[in-house]
Amino acid sequence: MQKKHSLKTHLKFLIPSLLGIFFFMTPVKVNGDFTIPIAVLAGFVEDGLGDYLSLIMMFIIVLTAFLTIVIKFVPKHILKFMPFVRNLFNVNLFWTVTRIVAAVFAVMVYFELGSEAIYSEDTGGLLLDGLLHTLFAVFLFAGLFLPLLMDFGLLDLFGTFMTRVMRPLFRLPGRASVDSLASWVGDGTIGVLLTSKQYEEGHYTKRESVIIGTTFSVVSITFTLVIIETVGLESMFIPFYLTVILAGVVAALIMPRIPPLSRMANTYAEDVEPQADEKIPEGYNLITYGYKKALDRAEKEESFVKFFKRGGQNILDMWMGVAPIVMAFGLIALMLAEFTPLFQWLGMPFIPLLELMQVPYAKEASETILIGFADMFLPSIIGSSIESEMTRFIIAALSVTQLIYMSEVGGVLLGSKIPVKFIDLVIIFLLRTLITLPIIVGVAHLLF
């Protein structure tokens, strides 16, 4: 017998979901350029706070490092009662050192201490006085409003609708679409963590979990917005995001069918009973069952206080989780790019390929291609000074579709229960680069 939901539950699903679609996915025209409402709100904050943002971001990065050290001395039985604090600050030694290094860098850049190589406008100044301003503003509103997309049934609705698509196209269960949607609207690490848990519970095989983690843990709308702003093409956000989706889907069609993904064991985790079941219950069809699941999810949401609490936690997670990584990895990579020929050497094999595809400033663009393995932001930061809009567009789109970057998704994958090795990630990164680059370049030639 089908459960009857109240009018209140229907509205609880529809209103937040429509608001989420409006804020994150609806193009609006501002000063003659198209953007999305989240970006407009972020722009107001950036303009309003202005020069204070460098001080604010330095404070956030230093506070993150301080609390990461302090948490090491808090007894484990106390941390059990503070899951959010534990997950945010109780990180392993590598990330603890990264946050401390980031704090030192932030102080040196803000007060212009030490070598000019650290705080110049082409290195530390570019990060603390530019990119981190954008991160602060975008994460403020994106984090606050993300629950509109994730917690009121929209993901459950689309996840059910996708059951007939995922298996034939991507060799995955339909529920994998929820993981990928969570990545696209939330964060790539959210998708990885969801996938890891589903693998542990027997919903995915080893092969399926690695395919999802390395193919569908796409960076969020929020991150792509920051990237396109970094290269100064925010007015092209909609065609940019559509290009990312196109290239990402093509890569998702090809990657599971070639090594190393195709050769991974299609078996479940040891000592786990398989839970895979995609049957639609009797009395439902695809649409009615998807809507029922959405309403069931919306019904669980009972309090505006909890909504804003989750939004606030999202904001802190983004500010304190991402900013130190960008400061530490970003500054080191920018100094290597600015003062050493390392990335020129690494990019040299790509110069003939880029020239063949008639990409302007092929030599400069080649230097950004492999640096994305360290951190997703770095190609756009380094490529932001290239004069050609077309080249900047290609660099930005490629950095997103490469997907595997060690500062976040790659690191989380290696630290999760998903059975993937470092060498697998290197190969997958290179394959994704070779698959998506021609698609992105082809679209760019049509747009510019």
N, C-alpha and C positions, 0 to 999 in steps of 0.2 A: 504493500500500500504506500503510495507516494505521500510524503510529508507536506503539509500545507504551511507555507510561510506567511507571516503577517505583512501588511503593507509597509510597516516600519522597516522590516528586514529588506524588502525590495528596494526601498529608498536608501537604506544604509549601504547597499551595494552600488546602486546607480549613481547617486550624487557624488560620493568620494571618487569613484572610478572615472566619471566624466570630468571632474575637476583635475584629476591626475593626468588624464589625456590632454586637457587644455594646457596645463602648466608645462608639461614635458614634450608634447608632440604636435602642438598646434602652431603653425607658422603665423606670425603677426608682422605687420609692416610698421617700422619705426624709422622716421627720417629717410624714407625712400628705400630702406633695406629690410629684407626679411630676416626674422630671428624667432626665438621662442620666448614665452613670457618669463621663464626662469632667468634667461639671460638679461632681459630688461630690468628685472628686479635687482639682479647682481650688479648691473651697471649703475643703478642709483646708489647702491652701497659704496661701490668703488669711488664714485664721484664725491659722495658725501664725506667719507672718512679720509680720502686723499692720502696725504703723507703719513698719517698715523698708522696706516696699515703695515708699514715696514716694522715699526716698533711692536705692533700687536703680534705680527707673525714671529718676530724674534722671541717675544715673550712666550708664545705658544710652544715653540720648538724647545726653548730652554726648560719650560715647565714640564714638558713631556719627558725630557731626559732626566730631570730631577725626580719625578714621580716613578719613572722606570727603575731608578736606583733604589728609591725608598721602599718600593713594593717587595724588593728582594729580602727585606728584613721583617716583613709582616708574616706572622705564623700562618701556615696553610689552612688551619681550621677556621681562621677568621676570613680568609679569602673565599672560602666556600660560600659565604653569605654575601659576597660582592662579585657576582659573575661578570658584570660589565667591566668593572675596574680590573678584575683579574685578566680578562681577555685582552684588554687594551694595553695594560702596563706590564703584565707578567710574561715577558717575551724571552726568547733564548739569548745566549751570550752574543751571537752575531748581531742581532737586531738591537741589543742593548748598546753595544759598541757603536753601531751605526747612529743611534739617537744621540749619544754623547758627542760623537764627531760632528753631527749636524748642529748641535747646540754651540759647540766651539766655533764652527764656521759662521753661524748666524751672528754671534757676538762680534767676531772679527770683521764681518762685512758691515754690520750696522755702525760700529764705531771706527771703521777703517783702520784696523790694527794689523800689524804684520805686513806681509808682502802685498804689493798692489795686484799681483796675479790672483789673489783671493778675492779682493773687494772691488776690482775694476768693473766698469759698466758692462763689459763683455763677459764677465764671469759671475761673481757673487752678486754684483749689482743687478744684473739681468734677472736673477732669481728672486732675491729679497725685495727689490724695488719694482718688479714687474710681474712675473709669473705667479708668485705667492700672493700678490694682491688679488689676482683673478681667482686663484684657488679659494681664498678666504670667502670672497663674495658668492661665488657659484655654489660652493659647498654649504654655505649658510642656508640658502633657500632649497637647494636640491635635497639636502639631508632632512630638512623640516618637512618637505612635501612628499618624500619617497613613500611613506606609508600609504598615501592615497592610491598608489599603483600596486603596492605589494600586499596590503593587509585587509582589503575589503572585497576580495573575490575576483579581481580582474585577471590575475595570473592563473587562477584555477579554471576560469572560463576558457581562456585561450589554450591552456594545457590540455584540456579535454578535446577541444576542437582539433588540436594538432595530432591526435592519436593516429589518424589515417594517413598522415604525411610523414611522420618521423621514421617509421620502420622501412617503407620502400625506398625513401630518398636517402636517409642517413644511417640506416641499419641500427636504429635506436628505438627504445620504448617511447610511447607517447608522452609519458611523464617527464622525459628529458627536456621537453619544450619548456616546462616550468623552470627548470634550472637555467636554461639559456635566457628565458625572459627575465628571470631574476638578475642575471648578469647584465643584460642590456639596460634595464631600468634602475638597477641598484649598483652593482659593482662586480667585476670579474671574480673577486675573491669570494663573494657571496655564492656564486655559482659553483666554485670549487668546493667550498665547505658543504653545500647542499649535496653535491655529487658524492663527496667522500662519505657522508652519513648514509646516503641511499645505498652505496656500495657495501658498507659495513652491515646494513640491514638486509641485504640480499635482493634489492630491487634491480641492481645492475651487475653484469658480469665484469671481469677485469678489463676486457677489451672495451666494453661500453663505457665504463667509468673513465678510462683514459681518453677515449674519443670525445666524450662530453667535456672533460676537464681541459683538453688541449684544443678543442674546436669550437665550443660554444660558450666558454667563459670569456665572452667578449667584454671589452671595457664599456662602461655605462654611457648613457646619453650625457650625463654630467661631465665625464672625462673628455668625451669627444667635443663637447662645447668649449671646454678649456683649451683643447688642442687647436681648434680652428680659430679661436681668439688669439692664441699665441702666435700664429702665422699671419695674423691680420686679415683674415678672410671670413669674419663672423657673418657677413651679409650672405655668404654662400653656404650657411649651415645645412639647409635642407638638401640641396644637391650633393653636398659633401657626405651627409649621413646616408643618403640613398646609395651613393657610390660604395661606402663602407659595407652596407648591407649586401649589395650585389656581389662584391668581391668576396665577402665572408661566406655567402651561400655557395658560391662556386667552389671555394676552398673546402667547405663542409661536405660537398658532394664528392670531391676527389680524394681528400685525405683518408677517410676510412677504408678506401679501396686499394691503397698502396702502402708498402712498408714505410715506417715500422708499425703503424696502427693495425694494418691488415693481418700481421703475423702474431699479434698478441693473443694470449689464451682467452677463449670465449667461455671461461668457467667462473663460477662464483667464488667469493672469498671462502677460505677454509672454515669449517665448523659453522657455516651459516646456511640456513634453509632458504632456497630461492623463493622470492615473494612476487615475482613478476606476474601480473594479472591485469590485462587491459580490457577485459570484458565489460560491456555496458549492461547494467542490470536490466532484468525484464521489466517492461513497462516504460522504458526510457529510450529515446534516440540520442544521437550525438549532441544535438542542440539542447534538448531538455535536461540531459544529464549534466552537461557543462554548466548550464544555468543553475541547476540544483546545487552543484558543488560550490559555485560562486556564492549563492545565498547562504549555504552552510558556513562558509568562511566568514562572510559578513556578519552573520548572527553572533559569532564569537566576540566581535568588537563591541564593548559595552561602555567605554569611557573615553571622553575627550582628553582627560588627564593622561591616560595611557598613550593616546595618540601623540601628544606633544612630548611625552617622556621619551618615546621611541625616536621621535624626530630629533630631539635634543641629543640623544645618544648617537644617532647617525652623524650629526654635525661634529661632535667631539671625535668620533671614530675617524671621520674623514680628515679633520684638521690635524689631529695628533698622530694618526696612523700614516698619513700620506706626506704631510709637509716635511717632517724630518728626513724621510727617504729621498724626496726631491732635493732637499738642501744638500745632503751628504753625497749621494750618487751623482746628482746633477752638477754640483760644483767640481767634483773630481773629474768628471767626464768633460766638462767645459774647459777646464784647465788643460787636460790632455789634448782636446781638440784645438785649443787656442795656441798652445805653446809647444806641442810635439806633433810629429807627422804620423802618429799611430793610426788615426782613422783615415788618413789619406792612403796609407799602405793597405789597410783592410778593404777600402772601397775601390781600389784600382781595378780589380777584375770586373767591376760593374760598369766602368766608364764606357767600354765599347757597346755594352748592352743598352745603356741609356742613350748613347749617341745614335744607335741603330733605330731606337724608338723616337728619335727627334725630341728628346727632353732638353729644354734650355738649361744652361749651366750644369751640364752633365757631370763635370768634375766635382763641383761643389756639392751636388746632390748625392754623388757616390759616397761622400764622407759620412752621410747620415744613415745609410742603409743598415749597416750592421750594429750601430751603436744602440739601436732600439732593443737589442737583447738585454742590455743592462737596465734600461728604464724607458718606458713608453714616451715620456715627455722629451727626452733628450734630442731625438731627431728634429722635432718642431722647434725646440729652443735654438739648436745650432743652425737649422735651416731658415729661421725667421728673418735673417738678414739678406737672404738671396733676393735679388730684384724681381725675378720672374714670378708672377702670381701662379702661373700654371705649375711651376716646379714646387712652390711652397704647398700647393694643393696636393700634389702627388706625394710629397714627403709626409704631410699630415695624415692622409688617408692610409698610406702604407704602414705608418707607425701603429695605427689602430688594428689593421688587419693582420699584422704579424703576430699579435696576440700574446706570444710567450715573452715576457720580460721578467728578469730575475728579481727586480726590486719589489714585485708584488705577486702577480699570478704564478710565475715560475717558482718563486720561493715558497708560496703557499702550497703549490702542487707537490713539491718535494717533501714538504713537512706534513702533508696529509696522508691518509691511508690509501690513496689512489696509487696503484703499483706502477709508477713511471720512474725512469732513470734520467740522470742529468744528460747523458749522451742522446737519449730519445728527444729531450727538449731542444737540444741544439739542432738535430736533424729536422725536427718538425718546424722549428723557426725558419730554417733555410728553405725548406719546401714551401712553406706558406708565402715566403717572400717571392719565390720564383713563380708561384701560381697567381698571386694577386697583383703583382707589379704590372704585367701587361694589361690586365683589366682596368686598373686604375688609370694607367697612362692613356688607354683608349678612350675612356670617359673624359679625361682631362682635355684631350684633343678636340672632343665635341663641344666642351664647355668654353674653352678659351680660344 
